[in-house]
Amino acid sequence: MQINQTTFDYIIVGAGTAGCILANRLSACGKQSVLVLEAGGRDWHPILYIPAGFMKTLVNPNFNWMYESSPSEGTNGRIIPAPRGKVLGGSSSINGMGFNRGQKMDFDVWAQMGNSGWSYDDILPYFKRFESYVSKEDQSYRGTTGEVTISDLNWNDTLCEAFMHGAESLGIKRNPDYNGADQEGISYLQRTVKGRTRMSASRAFLNPARKRQNLEILTHAHVTQIIFNKQKAIGISCVVGKSTEAEKTIYANKEIILSAGAINSPQLLQLSGVGCSKLLQKIGSKVKHELPGVGENLRDHYATRLTCRVKGVNTINNRARGLPLLGEIFKYFIGRRSILELGPTAIFCFLRSDKNLDQPDIQINFTPGTHQHGMQSTLERDAGFTLATWQHRPESFGYVRAKNTDPFNNPEIQPNYLQAEIDQRVIVEAIKICRGLTQTNALKPYFVEETYPGMHCVSDDDLLNSAREIGQSIYHLMGTCQMGPKTNRMSVVDHQLKVHGIQNLRVIDASIMPTMVSANLNAAVMMIAEKGADLILERN
């Protein structure tokens, strides 16, 4: 795909969740010319729309950057996959589709850190703007006319219902809308699915805007550098297609917006000479602006899994191979209930690891199936279920750092999982809670044995080691261009998402989050993009 002009009002780097929303909102008036650049290709493949297709996209380099984190003590020296979408829609085209905003306190903390306009009351209208969801509880918290259809998973099979009833017997309440007034409790998940297919950001926002004369979408365009005139961003360099010799320069009249995500946005800044001067000098990048926080403050949700074998009931494992799988495929395409409708989880549970806490600090996901070695791309043969659990607000943090000036070389990604002592303590308590949930009377008729970590793991040290041994990323990387006042030397953007000390350059994606939210990140990223568009258009 080629473009006919070399100057636009706005250049958006990355057509992921945030980039798709920005492309739609900034081009809506018809007056501003907008270019959105995506390193991946079109989101044409059916596997991107069938919910169960996430298992394939997690390991498909056609749609996925296939990033990996560096080994660390917290993972017993293992390398952990860090999938990121490399396709129109970005990670919203390959994620697990779980829709979860987080807690009120998450955003109030952002405001308390000096980010004016980012409290829960401030950002709630932006959540509501893009949503189309009818709440079973108080509709005042939800939107009904937005572009993104949010639907409740209708999968109340025998094993799921037994797990729900068992949780209730332990005093855990059913929550009709965990994205409403209160998150705590248990519920079938809400998800970004319309009918029987994925509702990605590309489908919701980019497709309706495609025919606008003032919007250009350039795929297979890898941005290699931001061009500056002193302290002003004026354009970008990019390579289109496979030829590294055909580098293009494109200029922006108004602003350049980085929406490349928590890995690629800081890397591009570093390659362009913006970041910690010591790092820039080390990799051979000419220092153009000192911002030590670029690439720092990386956080992620790290989940461990407890798996159990079952009897007397079919699970995803039984249905996902041989003739049963052919039957499931047939049922999906004729509109009957099928495992192809399922993402990586069926039930969300939000709990407190310590009863003295005011709000939930852990999340537990229940899946009526098990995966090999905790990897969601490969199912085990025997019937079972999985409880995946993680800490909402981890205190361990790491970094993303370019290794050299080659824009096609992956950066070093080091989240430092389970580095903080509190993270270790919470994950151990979460495993114990999961173990209790498997021993309820409601599950007893189906329960055979705990296969991992196994009942031989008794002590806290054993349980912590099991988390180090099998834990995986939940693919919620954030924070590497954190928002904060200029007085915080590690902040990268201000409360208007403008890069400190540089004109006409903003970052609008998950990297601006100063702290982790108590949720899957996709909903919060959509909110950030909605608010970011208003900030750019001065409609705040």
C-alpha positions as CSV (number, residue, x, y, z in Angstrom):
1,M,0.0,0.0,0.0
2,Q,1.3,3.4,-0.9
3,I,0.4,7.0,-0.1
4,N,0.4,10.0,-2.4
5,Q,1.4,12.7,-0.1
6,T,4.3,13.3,2.3
7,T,2.7,15.7,4.8
8,F,-0.2,15.2,7.1
9,D,-1.7,17.2,10.0
10,Y,-1.4,14.2,12.3
11,I,0.8,11.1,12.1
12,I,-0.2,8.1,14.3
13,V,2.5,5.5,14.8
14,G,0.7,2.2,15.4
15,A,-2.7,1.0,14.5
16,G,-3.4,-1.0,17.6
17,T,-6.2,-0.4,20.1
18,A,-5.3,3.3,20.8
19,G,-4.2,4.1,17.2
20,C,-7.5,2.8,15.7
21,I,-9.5,5.0,18.1
22,L,-7.3,8.1,17.4
23,A,-7.5,7.6,13.7
24,N,-11.3,7.5,13.9
25,R,-11.7,10.5,16.2
26,L,-9.1,12.8,14.7
27,S,-10.4,12.2,11.1
28,A,-14.1,12.5,12.1
29,C,-14.4,16.3,11.4
30,G,-13.1,15.9,7.9
31,K,-10.8,18.9,8.2
32,Q,-7.6,17.3,9.5
33,S,-5.5,15.0,7.4
34,V,-4.5,11.9,9.4
35,L,-2.0,9.1,8.6
36,V,-1.9,5.9,10.7
37,L,1.1,3.6,10.2
38,E,1.1,-0.1,11.1
39,A,4.1,-2.3,11.0
40,G,1.8,-5.4,10.5
41,G,-0.7,-6.2,7.8
42,R,-4.4,-6.2,7.3
43,D,-6.7,-8.0,9.7
44,W,-8.2,-10.2,7.0
45,H,-7.6,-13.7,8.4
46,P,-10.7,-15.5,9.8
47,I,-8.6,-16.7,12.7
48,L,-8.5,-13.2,14.0
49,Y,-12.3,-13.1,14.3
50,I,-13.1,-16.6,15.8
51,P,-12.7,-16.2,19.6
52,A,-10.9,-19.5,20.0
53,G,-8.4,-18.4,17.3
54,F,-6.4,-16.6,20.0
55,M,-4.6,-19.9,20.6
56,K,-3.1,-19.7,17.1
57,T,-2.4,-16.0,17.0
58,L,-0.3,-16.3,20.2
59,V,2.3,-18.2,18.2
60,N,1.9,-16.8,14.7
61,P,4.5,-14.2,13.6
62,N,2.2,-13.0,10.9
63,F,0.1,-11.3,13.5
64,N,2.4,-11.2,16.5
65,W,5.7,-9.5,17.3
66,M,6.7,-12.7,19.2
67,Y,8.6,-10.7,21.8
68,E,10.1,-12.5,24.8
69,S,11.3,-11.2,28.2
70,S,14.8,-11.8,29.4
71,P,15.4,-14.5,32.0
72,S,15.2,-13.5,35.6
73,E,15.4,-15.0,39.1
74,G,11.7,-14.6,39.5
75,T,11.0,-17.1,36.7
76,N,13.8,-19.5,37.6
77,G,15.8,-18.3,34.7
78,R,13.1,-19.0,32.1
79,I,12.4,-16.8,29.1
80,I,8.7,-15.7,29.1
81,P,6.7,-15.0,25.8
82,A,5.4,-11.4,25.6
83,P,2.9,-11.5,22.6
84,R,2.0,-8.1,21.1
85,G,-0.3,-7.6,18.1
86,K,1.4,-6.9,14.8
87,V,-1.7,-6.3,12.7
88,L,-4.4,-3.8,12.3
89,G,-6.1,-3.7,15.7
90,G,-2.9,-4.6,17.4
91,S,-3.3,-6.6,20.6
92,S,-7.1,-6.2,20.4
93,S,-7.0,-8.5,17.4
94,I,-5.1,-11.3,19.2
95,N,-6.0,-10.9,22.9
96,G,-8.3,-12.9,25.2
97,M,-11.2,-10.5,24.7
98,G,-11.9,-10.1,28.4
99,F,-13.3,-6.7,29.2
100,N,-12.4,-5.3,32.6
101,R,-12.0,-1.7,33.5
102,G,-10.4,-1.9,36.9
103,Q,-11.2,-0.3,40.2
104,K,-12.1,3.3,41.0
105,M,-9.0,3.6,43.2
106,D,-6.7,2.8,40.2
107,F,-7.5,6.0,38.5
108,D,-7.9,8.1,41.6
109,V,-4.3,7.2,42.4
110,W,-3.2,8.5,39.0
111,A,-4.8,11.8,39.8
112,Q,-3.2,11.9,43.3
113,M,0.2,11.4,41.6
114,G,-0.2,14.8,40.0
115,N,-2.1,13.9,36.8
116,S,-5.0,16.4,36.7
117,G,-8.1,15.1,34.9
118,W,-7.4,11.4,35.4
119,S,-9.5,10.5,38.5
120,Y,-12.2,7.9,38.1
121,D,-14.9,10.6,37.9
122,D,-12.9,12.3,35.1
123,I,-12.4,9.2,33.0
124,L,-15.7,7.4,33.5
125,P,-17.4,9.3,30.6
126,Y,-14.6,8.1,28.3
127,F,-15.3,4.5,29.2
128,K,-18.9,5.0,28.6
129,R,-18.3,6.7,25.2
130,F,-17.0,3.7,23.3
131,E,-19.1,1.0,25.1
132,S,-22.3,-0.7,23.9
133,Y,-23.4,-2.8,26.9
134,V,-26.7,-3.2,28.8
135,S,-25.9,-3.7,32.5
136,K,-27.8,-6.1,34.7
137,E,-27.2,-3.6,37.5
138,D,-26.8,0.2,37.5
139,Q,-26.7,1.5,34.0
140,S,-25.3,4.8,35.1
141,Y,-21.8,3.3,35.0
142,R,-22.1,1.9,31.5
143,G,-22.4,3.1,27.9
144,T,-25.0,1.8,25.5
145,T,-24.3,3.6,22.2
146,G,-20.6,3.2,21.6
147,E,-18.8,1.4,18.8
148,V,-17.5,-1.5,21.0
149,T,-20.1,-4.2,21.7
150,I,-19.5,-5.8,25.1
151,S,-21.3,-9.1,25.7
152,D,-21.7,-11.5,28.6
153,L,-20.3,-15.0,28.0
154,N,-23.1,-17.5,27.8
155,W,-21.3,-20.7,28.8
156,N,-23.0,-22.0,31.9
157,D,-22.0,-25.6,31.4
158,T,-21.8,-28.2,34.2
159,L,-18.3,-27.5,35.3
160,C,-18.5,-23.7,35.2
161,E,-21.7,-23.8,37.2
162,A,-20.2,-26.1,39.8
163,F,-17.3,-23.8,40.2
164,M,-19.6,-20.8,40.6
165,H,-21.8,-22.6,43.2
166,G,-18.7,-23.7,45.0
167,A,-17.3,-20.2,45.2
168,E,-20.7,-19.0,46.6
169,S,-20.6,-21.6,49.3
170,L,-17.3,-20.0,50.4
171,G,-19.0,-16.6,50.8
172,I,-17.9,-15.2,47.4
173,K,-20.8,-13.2,45.9
174,R,-22.0,-13.3,42.3
175,N,-21.5,-9.9,40.8
176,P,-23.9,-9.0,38.0
177,D,-21.5,-6.2,36.7
178,Y,-17.9,-6.1,37.9
179,N,-17.4,-3.1,35.7
180,G,-20.1,-1.2,37.6
181,A,-20.1,0.1,41.1
182,D,-18.1,-2.7,42.7
183,Q,-15.6,-5.1,41.2
184,E,-15.4,-7.7,43.9
185,G,-17.0,-11.1,43.4
186,I,-17.4,-13.8,40.7
187,S,-19.0,-13.6,37.3
188,Y,-19.0,-15.0,33.8
189,L,-16.7,-12.6,31.9
190,Q,-17.8,-9.7,29.8
191,R,-15.9,-9.7,26.5
192,T,-15.4,-7.7,23.3
193,V,-17.4,-10.1,21.2
194,K,-20.3,-9.1,18.9
195,G,-22.5,-12.1,18.1
196,R,-20.0,-14.9,17.6
197,T,-16.9,-12.9,16.5
198,R,-14.2,-10.7,18.0
199,M,-14.8,-7.0,18.2
200,S,-11.3,-5.6,17.7
201,A,-10.4,-1.9,17.7
202,S,-9.9,-2.2,13.9
203,R,-13.4,-3.6,13.4
204,A,-15.0,-1.1,15.7
205,F,-13.1,2.1,14.8
206,L,-10.9,1.8,11.8
207,N,-13.3,0.1,9.4
208,P,-16.0,2.7,9.8
209,A,-13.5,5.5,9.0
210,R,-11.8,3.9,6.0
211,K,-13.7,5.8,3.4
212,R,-12.9,9.2,4.8
213,Q,-10.9,11.2,2.3
214,N,-8.7,12.7,5.0
215,L,-7.6,9.4,6.5
216,E,-4.7,7.3,5.1
217,I,-3.9,3.8,6.5
218,L,-0.4,2.5,5.7
219,T,0.3,-1.1,6.6
220,H,3.7,-3.0,6.6
221,A,5.2,0.4,7.5
222,H,7.9,0.1,10.2
223,V,8.7,3.5,11.7
224,T,12.5,3.7,12.3
225,Q,12.9,7.2,13.7
226,I,11.3,10.4,14.8
227,I,12.6,13.5,13.0
228,F,13.3,16.6,15.1
229,N,14.0,20.2,14.4
230,K,15.7,21.2,17.7
231,Q,13.1,20.4,20.4
232,K,10.2,20.0,17.9
233,A,9.0,16.7,16.4
234,I,8.4,17.4,12.7
235,G,8.2,14.0,11.0
236,I,9.1,10.3,10.9
237,S,11.1,7.9,8.8
238,C,9.7,4.6,7.9
239,V,10.4,1.5,5.8
240,V,7.4,0.3,3.8
241,G,7.3,-3.4,2.8
242,K,10.4,-5.6,2.9
243,S,12.9,-3.4,1.3
244,T,15.0,-1.6,3.9
245,E,16.4,0.6,1.2
246,A,13.1,2.3,0.4
247,E,12.9,4.5,3.5
248,K,10.3,7.2,3.4
249,T,10.2,10.5,5.2
250,I,6.7,11.8,6.1
251,Y,6.1,15.2,7.9
252,A,3.4,16.3,10.4
253,N,2.0,19.8,10.4
254,K,0.6,19.5,13.9
255,E,1.5,16.4,15.9
256,I,3.1,13.0,15.9
257,I,1.4,10.5,18.2
258,L,3.1,7.3,19.4
259,S,0.6,4.5,19.9
260,A,3.0,1.7,19.3
261,G,2.5,0.1,22.8
262,A,4.6,-0.4,25.9
263,I,7.5,-2.0,24.0
264,N,7.7,-0.2,20.7
265,S,6.9,3.3,21.9
266,P,9.8,3.6,24.3
267,Q,12.1,1.8,21.8
268,L,11.3,4.3,19.1
269,L,12.0,7.2,21.4
270,Q,15.3,5.7,22.4
271,L,16.2,5.1,18.7
272,S,15.4,8.7,18.0
273,G,17.6,10.0,20.8
274,V,15.1,10.6,23.5
275,G,15.7,8.8,26.8
276,C,18.4,8.1,29.4
277,S,21.7,9.6,28.0
278,K,23.8,6.8,29.4
279,L,21.7,4.2,27.5
280,L,21.6,6.3,24.3
281,Q,25.4,6.7,24.3
282,K,25.8,3.0,25.0
283,I,23.7,1.9,22.0
284,G,25.1,4.6,19.7
285,S,22.0,6.8,19.5
286,K,22.8,10.6,19.4
287,V,21.3,12.3,22.5
288,K,18.6,14.8,21.4
289,H,16.7,15.0,24.7
290,E,17.4,13.6,28.1
291,L,14.4,11.8,29.6
292,P,15.6,9.1,32.0
293,G,12.2,7.5,32.4
294,V,11.8,6.3,28.8
295,G,11.6,2.5,28.9
296,E,11.6,2.3,32.8
297,N,8.6,1.5,35.1
298,L,7.7,-1.6,33.1
299,R,5.1,-3.7,34.9
300,D,3.0,-6.7,33.9
301,H,0.6,-9.2,35.4
302,Y,2.4,-12.5,36.1
303,A,0.0,-15.4,36.5
304,T,0.6,-18.9,37.9
305,R,-1.8,-21.7,37.2
306,L,-3.4,-24.5,39.3
307,T,-4.7,-27.4,37.2
308,C,-7.0,-30.3,38.1
309,R,-8.0,-33.5,36.4
310,V,-11.8,-34.2,36.3
311,K,-14.2,-37.1,35.6
312,G,-17.7,-37.5,34.4
313,V,-17.8,-34.2,32.4
314,N,-16.5,-33.0,29.1
315,T,-14.1,-30.1,29.0
316,I,-12.4,-28.2,26.2
317,N,-9.7,-30.9,26.2
318,N,-12.2,-33.6,25.1
319,R,-13.8,-31.5,22.5
320,A,-10.8,-30.0,20.8
321,R,-9.4,-32.9,18.8
322,G,-10.5,-35.6,16.3
323,L,-14.1,-36.0,15.4
324,P,-15.4,-33.9,18.4
325,L,-13.5,-31.0,17.1
326,L,-15.0,-31.3,13.6
327,G,-18.4,-31.3,15.3
328,E,-17.5,-28.1,17.2
329,I,-16.4,-26.4,14.0
330,F,-19.6,-27.4,12.3
331,K,-21.7,-26.2,15.3
332,Y,-19.9,-22.9,15.3
333,F,-20.7,-22.2,11.6
334,I,-24.3,-23.1,11.9
335,G,-24.9,-20.9,14.9
336,R,-25.0,-23.5,17.7
337,R,-23.0,-23.4,20.9
338,S,-19.3,-24.4,20.3
339,I,-16.0,-24.2,22.0
340,L,-14.9,-22.0,19.1
341,E,-16.8,-19.2,20.9
342,L,-14.5,-19.4,23.9
343,G,-11.5,-17.3,24.7
344,P,-8.9,-18.2,27.3
345,T,-11.2,-18.0,30.2
346,A,-14.9,-18.3,31.1
347,I,-15.2,-16.9,34.7
348,F,-13.6,-13.9,36.4
349,C,-13.2,-13.8,40.2
350,F,-11.9,-10.7,42.1
351,L,-10.9,-11.3,45.7
352,R,-8.8,-10.0,48.5
353,S,-5.7,-12.0,49.5
354,D,-5.9,-10.4,52.9
355,K,-9.3,-9.8,54.6
356,N,-7.9,-6.5,56.0
357,L,-7.7,-5.0,52.5
358,D,-10.3,-2.6,51.4
359,Q,-10.4,-3.8,47.8
360,P,-9.6,-7.0,45.8
361,D,-5.9,-7.4,45.0
362,I,-6.0,-10.6,43.1
363,Q,-7.8,-11.9,40.1
364,I,-8.7,-15.6,39.4
365,N,-9.7,-16.9,36.0
366,F,-11.5,-20.2,35.7
367,T,-11.3,-22.2,32.4
368,P,-13.0,-25.6,31.8
369,G,-9.8,-26.9,30.2
370,T,-6.0,-27.3,30.7
371,H,-3.0,-26.3,28.7
372,Q,0.5,-27.8,28.5
373,H,3.0,-26.2,30.8
374,G,0.7,-23.2,31.3
375,M,1.0,-22.1,27.6
376,Q,-2.4,-21.2,26.2
377,S,-1.5,-22.2,22.7
378,T,-1.5,-26.0,23.4
379,L,-4.1,-28.0,25.1
380,E,-3.5,-31.2,27.2
381,R,-5.2,-34.4,26.3
382,D,-7.0,-35.3,29.5
383,A,-10.1,-33.5,30.8
384,G,-9.5,-30.9,33.4
385,F,-9.9,-27.3,34.5
386,T,-7.5,-24.4,35.3
387,L,-7.4,-21.6,37.8
388,A,-5.1,-18.8,36.7
389,T,-4.3,-16.2,39.3
390,W,-2.3,-13.0,39.5
391,Q,-1.8,-10.0,41.7
392,H,-3.7,-6.9,40.5
393,R,-1.1,-4.2,41.4
394,P,2.4,-5.8,41.3
395,E,5.3,-3.8,42.9
396,S,7.9,-5.5,40.8
397,F,9.0,-3.4,37.8
398,G,11.6,-3.5,35.1
399,Y,12.4,-1.9,31.8
400,V,12.4,-1.9,28.0
401,R,15.8,-0.9,26.5
402,A,17.0,-0.8,22.9
403,K,20.0,-3.0,22.4
404,N,21.4,-1.0,19.5
405,T,20.3,1.5,16.8
406,D,18.9,-1.2,14.5
407,P,15.1,-0.5,14.5
408,F,14.4,-4.1,13.4
409,N,16.2,-5.6,16.4
410,N,14.0,-6.4,19.4
411,P,14.7,-4.5,22.5
412,E,15.6,-6.0,25.9
413,I,12.4,-6.6,27.8
414,Q,12.9,-7.3,31.6
415,P,9.8,-7.1,33.8
416,N,11.6,-8.6,36.8
417,Y,8.6,-10.8,37.8
418,L,8.2,-11.5,41.5
419,Q,11.1,-9.4,42.4
420,A,9.2,-7.5,45.2
421,E,8.6,-9.4,48.4
422,I,5.0,-8.3,48.5
423,D,4.4,-9.8,45.1
424,Q,5.8,-13.1,46.3
425,R,3.6,-13.1,49.4
426,V,0.5,-12.3,47.4
427,I,1.0,-14.9,44.8
428,V,1.4,-17.6,47.4
429,E,-1.8,-16.5,49.2
430,A,-3.6,-16.5,45.8
431,I,-2.5,-20.1,45.1
432,K,-3.9,-21.2,48.5
433,I,-7.2,-19.5,47.7
434,C,-7.3,-21.3,44.4
435,R,-6.7,-24.6,46.1
436,G,-9.6,-23.9,48.4
437,L,-11.9,-23.2,45.5
438,T,-11.1,-26.6,44.0
439,Q,-12.2,-28.4,47.2
440,T,-15.8,-27.3,47.4
441,N,-18.7,-29.7,47.7
442,A,-20.1,-28.5,44.4
443,L,-16.9,-29.5,42.5
444,K,-16.3,-32.7,44.5
445,P,-18.3,-35.0,42.1
446,Y,-16.0,-34.1,39.2
447,F,-12.7,-33.6,41.0
448,V,-10.0,-36.3,40.5
449,E,-6.7,-34.7,41.5
450,E,-4.6,-31.5,41.5
451,T,-2.1,-32.0,38.7
452,Y,-0.2,-28.8,39.2
453,P,1.4,-27.7,41.5
454,G,0.3,-31.0,43.1
455,M,-0.4,-31.8,46.7
456,H,3.3,-32.4,47.4
457,C,3.7,-28.6,47.4
458,V,2.7,-27.6,50.9
459,S,5.1,-25.0,52.2
460,D,5.1,-21.3,51.1
461,D,8.5,-21.8,49.6
462,D,7.2,-24.8,47.5
463,L,4.2,-22.8,46.3
464,L,6.4,-19.8,45.4
465,N,8.8,-22.0,43.5
466,S,5.8,-23.5,41.6
467,A,4.8,-20.0,40.5
468,R,8.4,-19.3,39.4
469,E,8.4,-22.6,37.5
470,I,5.2,-22.3,35.5
471,G,4.1,-18.7,35.7
472,Q,3.5,-16.7,32.5
473,S,2.8,-13.2,31.4
474,I,-0.9,-12.3,31.1
475,Y,0.3,-9.9,28.3
476,H,-0.5,-6.7,30.2
477,L,2.7,-4.8,29.8
478,M,2.5,-1.1,30.6
479,G,4.1,2.0,32.2
480,T,7.3,2.5,30.1
481,C,6.4,6.1,29.2
482,Q,4.7,6.9,32.4
483,M,2.5,10.0,32.9
484,G,3.4,12.4,35.6
485,P,4.4,16.0,36.4
486,K,7.8,17.3,35.2
487,T,8.9,17.4,38.9
488,N,9.0,13.6,38.7
489,R,12.2,13.1,36.7
490,M,11.1,9.6,35.7
491,S,7.9,10.7,34.0
492,V,7.9,10.9,30.2
493,V,4.5,12.6,29.4
494,D,2.4,15.1,31.2
495,H,-1.3,14.9,32.0
496,Q,-2.1,15.9,28.5
497,L,0.1,13.1,27.2
498,K,2.7,15.5,25.7
499,V,6.3,14.3,25.9
500,H,8.1,16.5,28.4
501,G,10.4,19.1,26.7
502,I,9.4,18.3,23.1
503,Q,6.8,20.1,21.0
504,N,4.2,18.3,18.9
505,L,4.9,14.8,20.3
506,R,2.5,12.7,22.4
507,V,2.4,9.1,23.6
508,I,-1.1,7.6,23.8
509,D,-1.1,3.9,24.7
510,A,-0.6,1.6,27.7
511,S,2.9,2.9,28.2
512,I,1.6,6.1,29.8
513,M,0.0,4.3,32.7
514,P,1.9,5.4,35.9
515,T,0.6,2.4,37.9
516,M,-1.0,-0.9,37.0
517,V,-4.8,-1.1,36.9
518,S,-6.7,-3.9,38.6
519,A,-7.7,-5.4,35.2
520,N,-7.0,-6.6,31.8
521,L,-5.6,-3.6,30.0
522,N,-7.5,-3.3,26.8
523,A,-10.5,-1.4,28.3
524,A,-8.2,1.2,30.0
525,V,-6.2,1.7,26.7
526,M,-9.5,2.5,24.9
527,M,-10.3,5.0,27.6
528,I,-6.9,6.6,27.3
529,A,-7.2,6.9,23.5
530,E,-10.7,8.5,23.8
531,K,-9.4,11.0,26.3
532,G,-6.2,11.5,24.3
533,A,-8.3,12.4,21.2
534,D,-10.2,15.0,23.2
535,L,-6.9,16.5,24.5
536,I,-5.5,16.8,21.0
537,L,-8.7,18.4,19.7
538,E,-8.9,20.6,22.8
539,R,-12.4,19.3,23.7
540,N,-11.5,18.4,27.2
